[in-house]
Amino acid sequence: MTGTQLDPAAQFKQQAAIRAASLVQDGMAVGLGTGSTAVFVVAELGRRMREEGLRICAIPTSDATEAQAREEGIPLTDFGRHPDLDIAIDGADEIEPGTLNLVKGRGGALLREKIVASAARQFVVVADNSKYVDHLGTLCPVPVEVVPFGWESAAARLARLGAQVAPRKKRDGSFYLTDEKNLIMDCVFGRIEDPDTLSQNIYNIVGVIEHGLFLHMATQTITAGPEGIRILHPGERSAAQLSSEILGSQQVLPTQPAAEGIKKHLLVIMGVSGCGKTTVAEGLRNELGWPFQEGDALHPSANVQKMAAGIPLNDEDRWPWLERCHAWLAQCEQNGTGGILTCSALKRSYRDVLRREGLNPLFIYLHVDQAVLAQRLQTRTGHYMPASLLPSQLQTLEPPAADEHAISVSVATPPPQTIAEILSKLKSL
């Protein structure tokens, strides 16, 4: 951990982790969390064992943490031998000061993390100070772990609770599986006013295993930032007080990009059918944690019926659809969550609709050879648009001009490479 220069956010995480690891005493049974901050905790505990003679045993919350603990020489135990833990140390995706309620699970280990946290006499949360929010749901989705069988039904019921729901997937488009071989639904609720009621409503859905709302569990948080180390216990501060202390006259909380070095944007993944908009958008959603909307799902039923019959849409057909797409982007802008929308946006006039009322979405134009497009459409299943409509889309297409807020990306490479290229370009903006 000391061999390379850390970026500022990682340095803050390391500072908080070292402070939290200092709470561990000889003979303790320790719960080890998962994620970028927990990595520093495990490393520091390993150092203390080697250099200070610390004697502990630990239960890790993921296969990745278990592997790191073994490398550090930390003895592992289980709940058969230690049903109660002295302390658990883990990171968080959001922290609500005052209550110390949390959102966790972007790393995919929320079930094991909650089991370990609930078994600990002390549950210490470590993070950099950007994780403070006035209300949960502000910065990231709430992950919900569900069994694979019938996941579609569970997802539909989560949507009825007011969430935008998307199954988490890997860069290659396959489902992300937890260490327990379950699926994760990333649920964007926006600002959560009553997390206790929402928690119970999620638990009431058959097929749900666990969710990422960690309520009334943390005994303290240790965060670090430019102002130094800050330690909070439940009931000690409000988010508004913290923002005032940290930023002086600025009455807003610092925001944490969902991926290091990337600020939040409204992204419109555009291009003709078959270029891979959905695959790329889902990959970006999994990397960034921003809300995602499949634009084709916003088409009025008349448009769907027309395309399914092989009849090209005209401008009059598309205007109501584009208005729906604009409304979704505007809601994301209002929520401050960032957003990822797939929308063909073939003509400049269509893109102008999405830019109305002060919105400034970044259009990511995916382009690929026409022969490849035709082959993809011939083998695509589960979509209402036939391959016969590709020529009409290509005829309509007006690639973004130099004066538009857009980037162009070839999708001739495999999706993981395309997604990595887009993320690299986003970091440079």
MIMIMI-42512 format. One record per residue (C-alpha): residue number from 1; chain; z negated, y, x. Coordinates in nm, 2 decimals. Each point is the difference from the previous one (the first is absolute). Layout:
# MIMIMI-42512
@n = NUM chain = A w = Z v = Y u = X
...
This chain:
# MIMIMI-42512
@n = 1 chain = A w = 0.00 v = 0.00 u = 0.00
@n = 2 chain = A w = -0.04 v = 0.23 u = 0.30
@n = 3 chain = A w = 0.33 v = -0.08 u = 0.17
@n = 4 chain = A w = 0.22 v = 0.23 u = -0.20
@n = 5 chain = A w = -0.03 v = 0.36 u = -0.12
@n = 6 chain = A w = -0.09 v = 0.01 u = -0.36
@n = 7 chain = A w = 0.13 v = 0.25 u = -0.25
@n = 8 chain = A w = -0.26 v = 0.24 u = -0.15
@n = 9 chain = A w = -0.05 v = -0.20 u = -0.33
@n = 10 chain = A w = -0.05 v = -0.32 u = 0.20
@n = 11 chain = A w = -0.25 v = 0.18 u = 0.23
@n = 12 chain = A w = -0.20 v = 0.11 u = -0.30
@n = 13 chain = A w = 0.00 v = -0.36 u = -0.14
@n = 14 chain = A w = -0.12 v = -0.13 u = 0.34
@n = 15 chain = A w = -0.28 v = 0.26 u = 0.02
@n = 16 chain = A w = -0.12 v = -0.10 u = -0.35
@n = 17 chain = A w = 0.03 v = -0.37 u = 0.08
@n = 18 chain = A w = -0.21 v = 0.03 u = 0.32
@n = 19 chain = A w = -0.27 v = 0.19 u = -0.19
@n = 20 chain = A w = -0.01 v = -0.27 u = -0.27
@n = 21 chain = A w = -0.01 v = -0.28 u = 0.25
@n = 22 chain = A w = -0.31 v = 0.16 u = 0.15
@n = 23 chain = A w = -0.18 v = -0.10 u = -0.32
@n = 24 chain = A w = 0.03 v = -0.37 u = 0.08
@n = 25 chain = A w = -0.31 v = -0.15 u = 0.15
@n = 26 chain = A w = -0.08 v = -0.32 u = 0.18
@n = 27 chain = A w = -0.01 v = -0.30 u = -0.22
@n = 28 chain = A w = 0.20 v = 0.15 u = -0.29
@n = 29 chain = A w = 0.25 v = -0.18 u = -0.22
@n = 30 chain = A w = 0.29 v = 0.25 u = -0.02
@n = 31 chain = A w = 0.29 v = 0.03 u = -0.24
@n = 32 chain = A w = 0.32 v = 0.11 u = 0.18
@n = 33 chain = A w = 0.25 v = 0.20 u = -0.20
@n = 34 chain = A w = 0.38 v = 0.01 u = 0.02
@n = 35 chain = A w = 0.24 v = 0.28 u = 0.09
@n = 36 chain = A w = 0.07 v = 0.27 u = 0.25
@n = 37 chain = A w = -0.35 v = 0.13 u = 0.02
@n = 38 chain = A w = -0.17 v = -0.34 u = -0.01
@n = 39 chain = A w = 0.20 v = -0.10 u = 0.31
@n = 40 chain = A w = -0.20 v = 0.26 u = 0.19
@n = 41 chain = A w = -0.33 v = -0.13 u = -0.14
@n = 42 chain = A w = 0.07 v = -0.36 u = 0.12
@n = 43 chain = A w = 0.11 v = 0.13 u = 0.34
@n = 44 chain = A w = -0.32 v = 0.19 u = 0.04
@n = 45 chain = A w = -0.22 v = -0.29 u = -0.11
@n = 46 chain = A w = 0.18 v = -0.22 u = 0.25
@n = 47 chain = A w = -0.07 v = 0.26 u = 0.27
@n = 48 chain = A w = -0.37 v = 0.02 u = -0.08
@n = 49 chain = A w = -0.03 v = -0.38 u = 0.01
@n = 50 chain = A w = 0.16 v = -0.01 u = 0.35
@n = 51 chain = A w = -0.16 v = 0.31 u = 0.15
@n = 52 chain = A w = -0.33 v = 0.03 u = -0.19
@n = 53 chain = A w = -0.08 v = -0.36 u = -0.08
@n = 54 chain = A w = 0.01 v = 0.05 u = -0.38
@n = 55 chain = A w = -0.04 v = -0.32 u = -0.19
@n = 56 chain = A w = 0.15 v = -0.02 u = -0.34
@n = 57 chain = A w = 0.20 v = -0.22 u = -0.23
@n = 58 chain = A w = 0.27 v = 0.11 u = -0.24
@n = 59 chain = A w = 0.21 v = -0.08 u = -0.31
@n = 60 chain = A w = 0.35 v = 0.16 u = 0.02
@n = 61 chain = A w = 0.18 v = 0.12 u = -0.31
@n = 62 chain = A w = 0.35 v = -0.11 u = 0.10
@n = 63 chain = A w = 0.19 v = -0.24 u = 0.23
@n = 64 chain = A w = 0.10 v = 0.29 u = 0.21
@n = 65 chain = A w = -0.36 v = 0.12 u = 0.05
@n = 66 chain = A w = -0.11 v = -0.36 u = 0.07
@n = 67 chain = A w = 0.26 v = -0.03 u = 0.28
@n = 68 chain = A w = -0.12 v = 0.33 u = 0.15
@n = 69 chain = A w = -0.36 v = -0.10 u = -0.02
@n = 70 chain = A w = 0.07 v = -0.33 u = 0.18
@n = 71 chain = A w = 0.18 v = 0.19 u = 0.27
@n = 72 chain = A w = -0.30 v = 0.23 u = 0.04
@n = 73 chain = A w = -0.23 v = -0.30 u = 0.03
@n = 74 chain = A w = -0.19 v = 0.08 u = -0.32
@n = 75 chain = A w = -0.16 v = -0.32 u = -0.14
@n = 76 chain = A w = 0.11 v = -0.07 u = -0.36
@n = 77 chain = A w = -0.21 v = -0.13 u = -0.29
@n = 78 chain = A w = 0.04 v = -0.06 u = -0.37
@n = 79 chain = A w = -0.18 v = 0.05 u = -0.33
@n = 80 chain = A w = -0.14 v = -0.35 u = 0.01
@n = 81 chain = A w = -0.21 v = 0.10 u = 0.30
@n = 82 chain = A w = -0.04 v = 0.37 u = -0.08
@n = 83 chain = A w = 0.03 v = 0.06 u = -0.38
@n = 84 chain = A w = -0.13 v = 0.36 u = 0.06
@n = 85 chain = A w = 0.13 v = 0.23 u = 0.27
@n = 86 chain = A w = -0.20 v = 0.27 u = 0.17
@n = 87 chain = A w = 0.28 v = 0.24 u = 0.02
@n = 88 chain = A w = 0.38 v = 0.02 u = -0.08
@n = 89 chain = A w = 0.22 v = 0.27 u = 0.16
@n = 90 chain = A w = 0.34 v = 0.07 u = -0.14
@n = 91 chain = A w = 0.26 v = 0.28 u = -0.05
@n = 92 chain = A w = 0.12 v = 0.16 u = -0.32
@n = 93 chain = A w = 0.31 v = 0.16 u = -0.14
@n = 94 chain = A w = -0.18 v = 0.25 u = -0.21
@n = 95 chain = A w = -0.36 v = 0.12 u = -0.01
@n = 96 chain = A w = -0.15 v = 0.20 u = -0.28
@n = 97 chain = A w = -0.29 v = 0.20 u = 0.14
@n = 98 chain = A w = -0.32 v = 0.01 u = -0.20
@n = 99 chain = A w = 0.05 v = -0.35 u = -0.15
@n = 100 chain = A w = 0.16 v = -0.15 u = 0.31
@n = 101 chain = A w = 0.22 v = -0.20 u = -0.24
@n = 102 chain = A w = 0.31 v = -0.13 u = 0.19
@n = 103 chain = A w = 0.36 v = -0.12 u = -0.03
@n = 104 chain = A w = 0.06 v = -0.28 u = 0.24
@n = 105 chain = A w = 0.26 v = -0.27 u = 0.05
@n = 106 chain = A w = 0.31 v = 0.16 u = 0.15
@n = 107 chain = A w = -0.04 v = -0.26 u = 0.27
@n = 108 chain = A w = 0.02 v = -0.28 u = -0.26
@n = 109 chain = A w = -0.35 v = -0.15 u = 0.06
@n = 110 chain = A w = -0.18 v = 0.16 u = -0.29
@n = 111 chain = A w = -0.13 v = -0.33 u = -0.15
@n = 112 chain = A w = -0.17 v = -0.12 u = 0.32
@n = 113 chain = A w = -0.11 v = 0.36 u = 0.08
@n = 114 chain = A w = -0.18 v = 0.03 u = -0.33
@n = 115 chain = A w = -0.16 v = -0.34 u = 0.03
@n = 116 chain = A w = -0.14 v = 0.10 u = 0.35
@n = 117 chain = A w = -0.10 v = 0.35 u = -0.11
@n = 118 chain = A w = -0.19 v = -0.14 u = -0.30
@n = 119 chain = A w = -0.19 v = -0.24 u = 0.22
@n = 120 chain = A w = -0.12 v = 0.27 u = 0.24
@n = 121 chain = A w = -0.33 v = 0.18 u = -0.01
@n = 122 chain = A w = 0.18 v = 0.30 u = 0.16
@n = 123 chain = A w = 0.37 v = 0.08 u = -0.07
@n = 124 chain = A w = 0.11 v = 0.26 u = 0.25
@n = 125 chain = A w = 0.35 v = 0.16 u = -0.04
@n = 126 chain = A w = 0.18 v = 0.15 u = 0.29
@n = 127 chain = A w = 0.30 v = 0.23 u = -0.01
@n = 128 chain = A w = 0.15 v = 0.33 u = 0.12
@n = 129 chain = A w = -0.09 v = 0.29 u = -0.22
@n = 130 chain = A w = 0.34 v = 0.02 u = -0.18
@n = 131 chain = A w = -0.11 v = -0.28 u = -0.23
@n = 132 chain = A w = -0.23 v = 0.23 u = -0.21
@n = 133 chain = A w = 0.13 v = 0.06 u = -0.35
@n = 134 chain = A w = -0.13 v = 0.18 u = -0.30
@n = 135 chain = A w = 0.09 v = -0.29 u = -0.22
@n = 136 chain = A w = 0.12 v = -0.35 u = 0.08
@n = 137 chain = A w = 0.37 v = -0.07 u = -0.05
@n = 138 chain = A w = 0.10 v = 0.33 u = 0.17
@n = 139 chain = A w = 0.15 v = -0.13 u = 0.32
@n = 140 chain = A w = 0.10 v = -0.37 u = -0.06
@n = 141 chain = A w = 0.05 v = -0.27 u = -0.25
@n = 142 chain = A w = -0.28 v = -0.23 u = -0.11
@n = 143 chain = A w = 0.09 v = -0.35 u = 0.12
@n = 144 chain = A w = -0.07 v = -0.28 u = -0.25
@n = 145 chain = A w = 0.01 v = -0.36 u = 0.12
@n = 146 chain = A w = 0.14 v = -0.25 u = -0.26
@n = 147 chain = A w = 0.09 v = -0.37 u = 0.00
@n = 148 chain = A w = 0.37 v = -0.06 u = 0.04
@n = 149 chain = A w = 0.03 v = -0.20 u = -0.33
@n = 150 chain = A w = 0.07 v = 0.25 u = -0.28
@n = 151 chain = A w = -0.02 v = 0.31 u = 0.23
@n = 152 chain = A w = 0.26 v = 0.17 u = -0.22
@n = 153 chain = A w = -0.24 v = -0.02 u = -0.30
@n = 154 chain = A w = -0.29 v = 0.14 u = 0.21
@n = 155 chain = A w = 0.23 v = 0.28 u = 0.12
@n = 156 chain = A w = 0.10 v = 0.09 u = -0.35
@n = 157 chain = A w = -0.36 v = 0.02 u = -0.11
@n = 158 chain = A w = -0.09 v = 0.22 u = 0.30
@n = 159 chain = A w = 0.28 v = 0.23 u = -0.10
@n = 160 chain = A w = -0.15 v = 0.03 u = -0.34
@n = 161 chain = A w = -0.31 v = 0.15 u = 0.17
@n = 162 chain = A w = 0.22 v = 0.29 u = 0.11
@n = 163 chain = A w = 0.11 v = -0.12 u = 0.34
@n = 164 chain = A w = 0.34 v = -0.01 u = 0.17
@n = 165 chain = A w = -0.01 v = -0.35 u = 0.12
@n = 166 chain = A w = 0.20 v = -0.16 u = 0.28
@n = 167 chain = A w = -0.05 v = -0.34 u = 0.17
@n = 168 chain = A w = -0.05 v = 0.05 u = 0.37
@n = 169 chain = A w = 0.28 v = -0.14 u = 0.21
@n = 170 chain = A w = 0.08 v = -0.04 u = 0.37
@n = 171 chain = A w = 0.29 v = 0.17 u = 0.18
@n = 172 chain = A w = 0.23 v = -0.30 u = -0.06
@n = 173 chain = A w = -0.06 v = 0.03 u = -0.38
@n = 174 chain = A w = -0.22 v = -0.30 u = -0.03
@n = 175 chain = A w = -0.34 v = 0.02 u = -0.18
@n = 176 chain = A w = -0.29 v = 0.10 u = 0.22
@n = 177 chain = A w = -0.26 v = -0.28 u = -0.02
@n = 178 chain = A w = -0.37 v = 0.05 u = 0.07
@n = 179 chain = A w = -0.20 v = -0.24 u = 0.23
@n = 180 chain = A w = -0.09 v = -0.17 u = -0.33
@n = 181 chain = A w = 0.37 v = -0.03 u = -0.09
@n = 182 chain = A w = -0.02 v = 0.24 u = -0.29
@n = 183 chain = A w = 0.22 v = 0.29 u = -0.09
@n = 184 chain = A w = -0.10 v = 0.37 u = 0.01
@n = 185 chain = A w = 0.11 v = 0.25 u = -0.27
@n = 186 chain = A w = -0.01 v = 0.36 u = 0.13
@n = 187 chain = A w = -0.11 v = 0.21 u = -0.30
@n = 188 chain = A w = 0.05 v = 0.38 u = 0.00
@n = 189 chain = A w = -0.24 v = 0.14 u = -0.26
@n = 190 chain = A w = -0.02 v = 0.35 u = 0.14
@n = 191 chain = A w = -0.33 v = 0.18 u = -0.02
@n = 192 chain = A w = -0.26 v = -0.24 u = -0.13
@n = 193 chain = A w = -0.26 v = 0.17 u = -0.21
@n = 194 chain = A w = -0.20 v = -0.31 u = -0.11
@n = 195 chain = A w = 0.02 v = -0.26 u = 0.27
@n = 196 chain = A w = -0.27 v = -0.22 u = -0.15
@n = 197 chain = A w = 0.19 v = -0.04 u = -0.33
@n = 198 chain = A w = 0.32 v = -0.06 u = 0.19
@n = 199 chain = A w = -0.16 v = -0.26 u = 0.21
@n = 200 chain = A w = -0.12 v = -0.19 u = -0.30
@n = 201 chain = A w = 0.33 v = 0.03 u = -0.18
@n = 202 chain = A w = 0.18 v = -0.15 u = 0.31
@n = 203 chain = A w = -0.25 v = -0.29 u = 0.02
@n = 204 chain = A w = 0.07 v = -0.08 u = -0.36
@n = 205 chain = A w = 0.36 v = -0.08 u = 0.07
@n = 206 chain = A w = 0.05 v = -0.38 u = 0.04
@n = 207 chain = A w = 0.16 v = -0.08 u = 0.33
@n = 208 chain = A w = -0.17 v = 0.28 u = 0.19
@n = 209 chain = A w = -0.21 v = -0.13 u = 0.29
@n = 210 chain = A w = -0.13 v = 0.33 u = 0.14
@n = 211 chain = A w = 0.08 v = 0.37 u = 0.03
@n = 212 chain = A w = -0.03 v = 0.27 u = 0.26
@n = 213 chain = A w = -0.26 v = 0.22 u = -0.17
@n = 214 chain = A w = -0.31 v = -0.04 u = 0.20
@n = 215 chain = A w = -0.26 v = 0.17 u = -0.22
@n = 216 chain = A w = -0.37 v = 0.06 u = 0.07
@n = 217 chain = A w = 0.02 v = -0.23 u = 0.31
@n = 218 chain = A w = 0.00 v = 0.23 u = 0.31
@n = 219 chain = A w = -0.34 v = 0.08 u = 0.14
@n = 220 chain = A w = 0.15 v = 0.26 u = 0.24
@n = 221 chain = A w = 0.32 v = 0.13 u = 0.13
@n = 222 chain = A w = 0.07 v = 0.11 u = 0.36
@n = 223 chain = A w = 0.30 v = 0.21 u = 0.05
@n = 224 chain = A w = 0.14 v = 0.20 u = 0.29
@n = 225 chain = A w = 0.22 v = 0.30 u = 0.03
@n = 226 chain = A w = 0.05 v = 0.33 u = 0.20
@n = 227 chain = A w = -0.35 v = 0.11 u = -0.11
@n = 228 chain = A w = -0.16 v = -0.32 u = 0.14
@n = 229 chain = A w = -0.18 v = -0.30 u = -0.16
@n = 230 chain = A w = -0.11 v = 0.03 u = -0.36
@n = 231 chain = A w = -0.24 v = -0.25 u = -0.17
@n = 232 chain = A w = -0.04 v = 0.00 u = -0.38
@n = 233 chain = A w = -0.22 v = -0.20 u = -0.23
@n = 234 chain = A w = 0.06 v = -0.03 u = -0.38
@n = 235 chain = A w = -0.08 v = 0.33 u = -0.18
@n = 236 chain = A w = 0.00 v = 0.22 u = 0.30
@n = 237 chain = A w = 0.32 v = 0.21 u = -0.02
@n = 238 chain = A w = 0.28 v = 0.09 u = -0.24
@n = 239 chain = A w = 0.36 v = -0.01 u = 0.12
@n = 240 chain = A w = 0.02 v = 0.38 u = -0.06
@n = 241 chain = A w = -0.30 v = 0.06 u = 0.22
@n = 242 chain = A w = 0.16 v = -0.22 u = 0.27
@n = 243 chain = A w = 0.33 v = 0.18 u = -0.01
@n = 244 chain = A w = -0.18 v = 0.33 u = 0.03
@n = 245 chain = A w = -0.20 v = -0.12 u = 0.30
@n = 246 chain = A w = 0.30 v = -0.15 u = 0.17
@n = 247 chain = A w = 0.27 v = 0.26 u = -0.07
@n = 248 chain = A w = -0.20 v = 0.32 u = -0.05
@n = 249 chain = A w = 0.18 v = 0.22 u = -0.25
@n = 250 chain = A w = 0.26 v = -0.26 u = -0.09
@n = 251 chain = A w = -0.11 v = -0.16 u = -0.32
@n = 252 chain = A w = 0.21 v = -0.32 u = 0.03
@n = 253 chain = A w = -0.06 v = -0.33 u = 0.17
@n = 254 chain = A w = 0.21 v = -0.11 u = 0.29
@n = 255 chain = A w = 0.26 v = -0.25 u = -0.10
@n = 256 chain = A w = 0.07 v = -0.33 u = 0.18
@n = 257 chain = A w = 0.36 v = -0.11 u = 0.03
@n = 258 chain = A w = 0.04 v = -0.35 u = -0.14
@n = 259 chain = A w = 0.16 v = -0.09 u = 0.33
@n = 260 chain = A w = -0.10 v = 0.16 u = 0.33
@n = 261 chain = A w = 0.20 v = 0.31 u = 0.08
@n = 262 chain = A w = 0.19 v = 0.01 u = -0.34
@n = 263 chain = A w = -0.08 v = 0.27 u = -0.25
@n = 264 chain = A w = 0.05 v = -0.06 u = -0.37
@n = 265 chain = A w = 0.35 v = 0.06 u = -0.14
@n = 266 chain = A w = 0.18 v = -0.07 u = -0.32
@n = 267 chain = A w = 0.26 v = -0.26 u = 0.11
@n = 268 chain = A w = 0.31 v = -0.07 u = -0.20
@n = 269 chain = A w = 0.17 v = -0.32 u = 0.13
@n = 270 chain = A w = 0.36 v = 0.05 u = -0.10
@n = 271 chain = A w = 0.34 v = -0.18 u = 0.03
@n = 272 chain = A w = 0.23 v = -0.22 u = -0.20
@n = 273 chain = A w = -0.12 v = -0.32 u = -0.16
@n = 274 chain = A w = -0.03 v = -0.29 u = 0.25
@n = 275 chain = A w = -0.10 v = 0.22 u = 0.30
@n = 276 chain = A w = -0.35 v = -0.13 u = -0.01
@n = 277 chain = A w = -0.19 v = 0.30 u = -0.15
@n = 278 chain = A w = -0.27 v = -0.22 u = -0.16
@n = 279 chain = A w = -0.07 v = -0.21 u = 0.31
@n = 280 chain = A w = -0.02 v = 0.31 u = 0.22
@n = 281 chain = A w = -0.22 v = 0.19 u = -0.25
@n = 282 chain = A w = -0.24 v = -0.29 u = -0.04
@n = 283 chain = A w = -0.03 v = -0.03 u = 0.37
@n = 284 chain = A w = -0.07 v = 0.37 u = 0.04
@n = 285 chain = A w = -0.26 v = -0.02 u = -0.28
@n = 286 chain = A w = -0.17 v = -0.29 u = 0.18
@n = 287 chain = A w = -0.01 v = 0.20 u = 0.32
@n = 288 chain = A w = -0.10 v = 0.34 u = -0.15
@n = 289 chain = A w = -0.20 v = -0.09 u = -0.31
@n = 290 chain = A w = 0.17 v = 0.26 u = -0.21
@n = 291 chain = A w = 0.09 v = -0.04 u = -0.37
@n = 292 chain = A w = 0.33 v = -0.18 u = -0.05
@n = 293 chain = A w = 0.24 v = 0.02 u = -0.30
@n = 294 chain = A w = 0.31 v = -0.21 u = -0.05
@n = 295 chain = A w = 0.24 v = 0.26 u = -0.14
@n = 296 chain = A w = 0.21 v = -0.26 u = -0.19
@n = 297 chain = A w = -0.31 v = -0.07 u = -0.21
@n = 298 chain = A w = 0.02 v = 0.36 u = -0.13
@n = 299 chain = A w = 0.35 v = -0.03 u = -0.15
@n = 300 chain = A w = 0.01 v = 0.03 u = -0.38
@n = 301 chain = A w = 0.08 v = -0.32 u = -0.18
@n = 302 chain = A w = 0.35 v = 0.13 u = -0.09
@n = 303 chain = A w = 0.08 v = 0.04 u = 0.37
@n = 304 chain = A w = -0.12 v = -0.35 u = 0.08
@n = 305 chain = A w = 0.21 v = -0.15 u = -0.28
@n = 306 chain = A w = 0.31 v = 0.19 u = 0.12
@n = 307 chain = A w = -0.03 v = -0.11 u = 0.36
@n = 308 chain = A w = -0.07 v = -0.36 u = -0.10
@n = 309 chain = A w = 0.33 v = 0.01 u = -0.19
@n = 310 chain = A w = 0.18 v = 0.12 u = 0.31
@n = 311 chain = A w = 0.05 v = 0.35 u = -0.12
@n = 312 chain = A w = -0.05 v = 0.28 u = 0.26
@n = 313 chain = A w = -0.25 v = 0.27 u = -0.08
@n = 314 chain = A w = 0.12 v = 0.36 u = -0.03
@n = 315 chain = A w = -0.18 v = 0.32 u = 0.07
@n = 316 chain = A w = -0.12 v = 0.03 u = -0.36
@n = 317 chain = A w = -0.16 v = -0.35 u = 0.03
@n = 318 chain = A w = -0.18 v = 0.09 u = 0.32
@n = 319 chain = A w = -0.16 v = 0.34 u = -0.09
@n = 320 chain = A w = -0.28 v = -0.15 u = -0.21
@n = 321 chain = A w = -0.07 v = -0.26 u = 0.27
@n = 322 chain = A w = -0.01 v = 0.26 u = 0.27
@n = 323 chain = A w = -0.24 v = 0.21 u = -0.20
@n = 324 chain = A w = -0.23 v = -0.31 u = -0.02
@n = 325 chain = A w = 0.03 v = -0.04 u = 0.38
@n = 326 chain = A w = -0.08 v = 0.37 u = 0.05
@n = 327 chain = A w = -0.31 v = -0.03 u = -0.22
@n = 328 chain = A w = -0.13 v = -0.29 u = 0.20
@n = 329 chain = A w = 0.05 v = 0.19 u = 0.33
@n = 330 chain = A w = -0.17 v = 0.31 u = -0.15
@n = 331 chain = A w = -0.30 v = -0.21 u = -0.10
@n = 332 chain = A w = -0.03 v = -0.13 u = 0.36
@n = 333 chain = A w = 0.02 v = 0.35 u = 0.13
@n = 334 chain = A w = -0.27 v = 0.12 u = -0.24
@n = 335 chain = A w = -0.22 v = -0.30 u = 0.10
@n = 336 chain = A w = 0.06 v = 0.07 u = 0.37
@n = 337 chain = A w = 0.06 v = -0.37 u = 0.07
@n = 338 chain = A w = 0.35 v = 0.00 u = 0.14
@n = 339 chain = A w = 0.25 v = -0.22 u = -0.18
@n = 340 chain = A w = 0.29 v = -0.24 u = 0.05
@n = 341 chain = A w = 0.27 v = -0.01 u = -0.26
@n = 342 chain = A w = 0.32 v = -0.21 u = 0.01
@n = 343 chain = A w = 0.28 v = 0.20 u = -0.16
@n = 344 chain = A w = 0.37 v = -0.03 u = 0.07
@n = 345 chain = A w = 0.03 v = 0.39 u = 0.00
@n = 346 chain = A w = 0.36 v = -0.04 u = 0.07
@n = 347 chain = A w = 0.12 v = 0.35 u = -0.06
@n = 348 chain = A w = -0.14 v = 0.33 u = 0.12
@n = 349 chain = A w = -0.04 v = 0.12 u = -0.36
@n = 350 chain = A w = -0.22 v = -0.30 u = -0.06
@n = 351 chain = A w = -0.22 v = 0.08 u = 0.30
@n = 352 chain = A w = -0.02 v = 0.36 u = -0.12
@n = 353 chain = A w = -0.17 v = -0.13 u = -0.32
@n = 354 chain = A w = -0.26 v = -0.18 u = 0.22
@n = 355 chain = A w = -0.06 v = 0.32 u = 0.20
@n = 356 chain = A w = -0.06 v = 0.22 u = -0.30
@n = 357 chain = A w = -0.32 v = 0.21 u = -0.06
@n = 358 chain = A w = -0.08 v = 0.03 u = 0.37
@n = 359 chain = A w = 0.00 v = -0.37 u = 0.10
@n = 360 chain = A w = 0.13 v = -0.08 u = 0.34
@n = 361 chain = A w = 0.05 v = -0.38 u = 0.02
@n = 362 chain = A w = 0.13 v = -0.15 u = 0.32
@n = 363 chain = A w = 0.31 v = -0.21 u = -0.08
@n = 364 chain = A w = 0.04 v = -0.31 u = 0.21
@n = 365 chain = A w = 0.37 v = -0.09 u = -0.03
@n = 366 chain = A w = 0.06 v = -0.37 u = 0.07
@n = 367 chain = A w = 0.36 v = -0.07 u = 0.09
@n = 368 chain = A w = 0.17 v = -0.33 u = 0.08
@n = 369 chain = A w = 0.35 v = -0.15 u = 0.02
@n = 370 chain = A w = 0.17 v = -0.05 u = -0.34
@n = 371 chain = A w = 0.08 v = -0.36 u = 0.07
@n = 372 chain = A w = -0.37 v = -0.07 u = 0.07
@n = 373 chain = A w = -0.09 v = 0.18 u = -0.32
@n = 374 chain = A w = 0.24 v = -0.21 u = -0.21
@n = 375 chain = A w = -0.14 v = -0.32 u = 0.15
@n = 376 chain = A w = -0.36 v = 0.10 u = -0.07
@n = 377 chain = A w = 0.08 v = 0.09 u = -0.36
@n = 378 chain = A w = 0.17 v = -0.34 u = -0.05
@n = 379 chain = A w = -0.31 v = -0.19 u = 0.11
@n = 380 chain = A w = -0.26 v = 0.24 u = -0.16
@n = 381 chain = A w = -0.20 v = -0.14 u = -0.29
@n = 382 chain = A w = -0.23 v = 0.15 u = -0.26
@n = 383 chain = A w = 0.18 v = 0.33 u = -0.03
@n = 384 chain = A w = 0.21 v = 0.13 u = -0.30
@n = 385 chain = A w = 0.27 v = 0.17 u = 0.20
@n = 386 chain = A w = 0.30 v = -0.22 u = 0.08
@n = 387 chain = A w = 0.20 v = 0.02 u = 0.33
@n = 388 chain = A w = 0.30 v = 0.13 u = -0.19
@n = 389 chain = A w = -0.16 v = 0.35 u = -0.02
@n = 390 chain = A w = -0.02 v = 0.04 u = 0.37
@n = 391 chain = A w = 0.34 v = 0.18 u = 0.03
@n = 392 chain = A w = -0.10 v = 0.26 u = -0.26
@n = 393 chain = A w = -0.33 v = 0.07 u = 0.19
@n = 394 chain = A w = 0.19 v = 0.04 u = 0.33
@n = 395 chain = A w = 0.24 v = 0.24 u = -0.17
@n = 396 chain = A w = -0.29 v = 0.20 u = -0.14
@n = 397 chain = A w = -0.19 v = 0.01 u = 0.33
@n = 398 chain = A w = -0.04 v = 0.33 u = 0.18
@n = 399 chain = A w = -0.21 v = -0.06 u = 0.32
@n = 400 chain = A w = -0.26 v = 0.27 u = 0.07
@n = 401 chain = A w = 0.14 v = 0.31 u = 0.17
@n = 402 chain = A w = -0.14 v = 0.15 u = 0.32
@n = 403 chain = A w = -0.19 v = 0.27 u = -0.20
@n = 404 chain = A w = -0.19 v = -0.26 u = -0.21
@n = 405 chain = A w = -0.35 v = -0.13 u = 0.08
@n = 406 chain = A w = 0.12 v = -0.35 u = 0.08
@n = 407 chain = A w = 0.03 v = -0.26 u = 0.27
@n = 408 chain = A w = 0.27 v = -0.27 u = 0.03
@n = 409 chain = A w = -0.08 v = -0.36 u = 0.10
@n = 410 chain = A w = 0.23 v = -0.29 u = 0.05
@n = 411 chain = A w = -0.12 v = -0.32 u = -0.18
@n = 412 chain = A w = 0.22 v = -0.23 u = 0.20
@n = 413 chain = A w = -0.31 v = -0.12 u = 0.19
@n = 414 chain = A w = -0.27 v = -0.23 u = -0.16
@n = 415 chain = A w = -0.24 v = 0.18 u = -0.23
@n = 416 chain = A w = -0.30 v = 0.00 u = 0.24
@n = 417 chain = A w = 0.21 v = 0.19 u = 0.26
@n = 418 chain = A w = 0.13 v = 0.25 u = -0.27
@n = 419 chain = A w = -0.36 v = 0.06 u = -0.12
@n = 420 chain = A w = -0.12 v = 0.05 u = 0.36
@n = 421 chain = A w = 0.28 v = 0.25 u = 0.07
@n = 422 chain = A w = -0.09 v = 0.20 u = -0.32
@n = 423 chain = A w = -0.37 v = 0.01 u = 0.10
@n = 424 chain = A w = 0.10 v = 0.13 u = 0.34
@n = 425 chain = A w = 0.21 v = 0.27 u = -0.15
@n = 426 chain = A w = -0.28 v = 0.10 u = -0.24
@n = 427 chain = A w = -0.24 v = 0.04 u = 0.30
@n = 428 chain = A w = 0.24 v = 0.25 u = 0.15
@n = 429 chain = A w = 0.01 v = 0.22 u = -0.30
